[in-house]
Amino acid sequence: MNIIKRNFLRLLRVGAFGENEEIEPMSEFKWEVLFHIANIHNVIGVIFYAITQKRIDEKLIPYGVIVKYKKIIEYDSSNNSHLATSVCTSIQLPDAGLSHMCNGFLNNRLKCIREKEPQSADASVETLNMLDIIVQATESAMTYGLSFATILRIGIYLRVDGDKIDFVKLENWLSKLNLSRMAQLEGSILIDIFGFEKDEIPFVNKLEPSAHKIAIEALEKPIRIDVEEWKISQKSTIFLANNSKAMMKTVKNCMKYFFFAPVEASSNFLHRFASSLSNLEE
C-alpha cells in the first residue's frame, strides 16, 4: 500500500473513530491526490476534522491544498450537500424509513419490518436505524460504486449506539432481505481496513476474503457512475443511443456485488435500465 493510501486511511481512522495515527510527510502533489480521493468518496469533512480537531500537524500539509479543499467544504455546507454532513461530529445518521430496495418484493418486506417493529413489545429504533444504514450503503454501492462515506456511517453508528442494537433481530431482518452476506462484506471492510474487532460487528459471521481487495480497488480505481450519463436517448425515429461506457461500468459494478446480494444486484441493474427507458419519447 503506497503512502497516499496509508495516509488516507489513517486520517479516516483518526477523524471518524478518534484513533491515534502517525501521518507521513508527502509532497504537495500527493496531498492533492489524497484530497481528490476524499472528494470522490465524500469524506473530505472527516479528513479536515482529523487535521483540525485531532491535532494532526498542519505543517505536514501544504497551505494551498488546505485552502483549496476547505473552500469545497464551505461551498457544499452553504448548499446543504451530503459532503458537508460527513464531518464526524455532525454526521447525519438516518432515521429508519429513508432507505429502499430496488426489488419490489424485498422492498415490501422492508416496509413490513418498519410497520411491525414499532408495535412489538421489544421495539428497537436503533436496530431499525442500523438496518436502514446497511440498506442505504448497499444501494449506494450498487448504484454509484463503493463509497467510504457509507462504510464509515456503519462504523460510527456501531461505535455510538452498538450497545442498543438487537443483533439477533437485525440478522433475522438481513436474512429476510437477502442482505446477510452484503452486510458481512461491509462489516469485513470495517474489520480489515479500519481495525474494528469482530465482536463489535456480530452480523459478521466470518470475514469475507474479497473485502480487502474491494476496498483497496475503491481507492485505486473508484467507480463513480453518473445516473444522467447512463440514460438512453432517442437520436432518430429508429436508433437509440446511450453512453455505452456508463452502461458497462454499471454492469461491472452490479456483477461485483452479485454473489453478495444476487436478487438486489440484478434488480438494481434492471431498475436503472427501466428508468433510462422512461427518458424516451413515446
N, C-alpha and C positions, 0 to 999 in steps of 0.2 A: 504494500500500500504506500503510495507516494505521500510526500509531505503535505500537499494540498488536502487530500482526503483525510489524512491523520488530523490535521488542524481543524478541518470542518467538523468531523465527528466529535472531537474533543470539545469544541465550542458549543455544540448542541448538548453534550452531556453536562457542561457547565451551566448553560443558560436554561435548560429545561429541567434538570434534575439536581442542580446545585453541587455537582461533583467538583473535586479539585483536580485540575489537569494542567500539565505543562504545555504551553504553546510555543512552538518552534518558530524562530525568525524566518521570514520569507521575503522575497523580492516584491516590489510593487506589482509586477505583472501577475505573480502567483496569488497575491491578495485579491486582485481584480477577478481572477478565475474563481477563487473561493466565493466571493460575493455574488458572482454571476450564477454559480451553482445554487447558492442560498436563495437567490431571486427565483430561480426555476422551481425550487421546492417550497417556496412560500415560508421560509424560516429566517428571513433577514432580521425580523424582530427578535427572535431568540438569540441570534448571533450578537446583535447590539446589546441585548440585556446581559449576555455573558461578559462583553467587553466593559460596559459601563457600570453595572451593578455588582459584578463579581470580581472586580478589581484586576481584570486582565490588563497587563501593561500596554497601554495605548501607544507607547513608543515603538512597539513591535509593528504597528500598522501605519503605513504612510498616511499622513493627514489628508491628502487629496482624495484617497479612496474612502475614508470615513465620511468626508463632507458629501461626496457624490451619492453614496448609498443612504446616508441619513436623509437626504432630500427625497429619495424614493419613499422612505417610511413616512415622512411628513406629508407627502403628496397623497399617499394611499390612506393615511389617517383622516385627511380632510375629505376624502371621497368614500369613507366608510368601507374600505376594502377589507377582505378577509386577511390580507397580508398584515394589516395593522394590528389585528387581534392575535397574531401569532407570538407577541411578546408574552413571555411566560407568566408574568404577574397579572395580565388581563386577558389571557386566552379564553375565548368563549366556548365553554363546553356545553353541548346542546341539551335541551330537554327532550325527553322521549316524545316521538311523534313527528320528527323532522325528516327522518330517513324514509326511503322507499326502495323497493326492489323492482327490477325490470320484468321479471317473470310474474305474470298476473296471479298464478296460483300461490306462489310463495309470498307475494305481496299481501294477498288476502290473509294468509297465515300470520304475517307480521301485524296486520291490523287487528286480527283476532286476539293476539297476545296482548296488544295495547289495551283493548277493550276489557279483557277479562282480568288482567293483573291488578288494576286499582280496586277491584271488587273482592279480591281474595283476602283471606284472613291474615296472611303474612305478606301483604303487598310491599314491594320494594321499588321505589322510584330510582334508586341508584343502580339497580340491576337493569331496569329498562333503559336508563341512560347509557350504561355500558354497552348494551345490545345496539342501541342507536348509533353510538360512535363506531362500533365494529362494522355495522351495515354501511354507514357513510364512507368509512375507509375503504371497504370492499368496492363499492360503486365507483368511488373516485379512482381507485387503482385500475379498474377495468375500463373506465370511460376515458380517463386522461393520462393514465400511466401512474406508477407508484410515486407518491409524494411523501417525503419525510415529515411534513407537517401533520398528516393524518396518523402516521405511526406514533409521533410524539404525543398526539392527543390521547391515544390509547394509554400510553405510558404515564402521562401526567394524571389522567383520571384514576388509574390504578394506584398511583402513589398517594393521591389526595383522598379518594373515597373507597379504596380497595377493601378496607375492613368492613364496609357496609354492604358489599355486593354478595348476593346469594349465588355462589358459583355453581352449585348443583342445578339451580333453576336456570342459570344462564346457559350452561352446557346443554340442557334439555331443549331450550329455545333454539340454540345454534344448530342442534341436530335436526329439529323440525324444519328449519330454514335451509338445510343442506349447506351450512356455512362453517361447520366444525373445523374442517381442515384449513379453510381460508383464515379463520381466526387463529388457528395454530401456526400458520405461516407468519402472520403479523406479530404474534407473541414471540415466535422464534427469532424474528428480527430484533425485537427489544432485548432478548437474552444475548444474542450473538453480537450485536453491534453496540448496544447501549448498556450492557452489563447488568441487566436485571437477573435476579435469582429465579430459578424455575418455580419455587413455591410462591412467588409473587403473582404468578400467572397460572392458576390451576387448570385453565382450559387448554393449556399446552401439555398434552399427554406425552409427547415426545418431540424432540427438536426436528424440524423439517430440514433435511440435508441441503436443500437448494436455497435456504433463507439467506445465507451469506452471499451467494452468487447473485441472487435477485437484487439484494440491497446495494451491493457494490456496482452492479450493472446500472442501477438507477442513478448512481453518481457519475459513472464514466460515459454512459450512453443513455441519458434520460429520454424517455418517450413522452413528448408533450403533444397531444392531439387536439387540434382546434376543431371544434364541432362545426363551425361555419365552413371551413375549407373542405369538410367531408361531404357537404350537401351536394346532391345531384341536381344539375340544372338542365333545362331544355334548350339546346342550341339551334334546333331546327324542328320541323314538323316530324322528322323521323328519328334523328340521332339524339342521344343523351350523352351528357359529358359530366364528369366529376373529377375530383382530384384523386387520381389512382394511387398516388404516393400516400395520401392520408388514409385511404381505404386499406392499403396494405399494412400501414402502421397499426391500424385498428385491428385487423385480422391477427397480426403477430402478437399484439398486446393481449387480446382475448384468449389466444391459444396458450399464452404463458400461464394463465390462471385457470385453464380449462380443467386440469386434473385436480385443482383445489376446490372448484365450485362449478362443475360442468353445466348444470342447468342454468345458473345465473350468467355464466360467461357466454353461453350460446344465446340466451335471451337478450343480453346486453347488446350483442352484435346485431341481432335481428331488429331490436328496438331502434338502434342507430340507423339501420338501413331503411326501416319503415318511416322514420322521422325525416330522412333525407328525401324520400319519395313525395312527402307532403309538400315539398318545395316546387313540384312540377305543376304546370298548368293542366287542368282537366281538359 
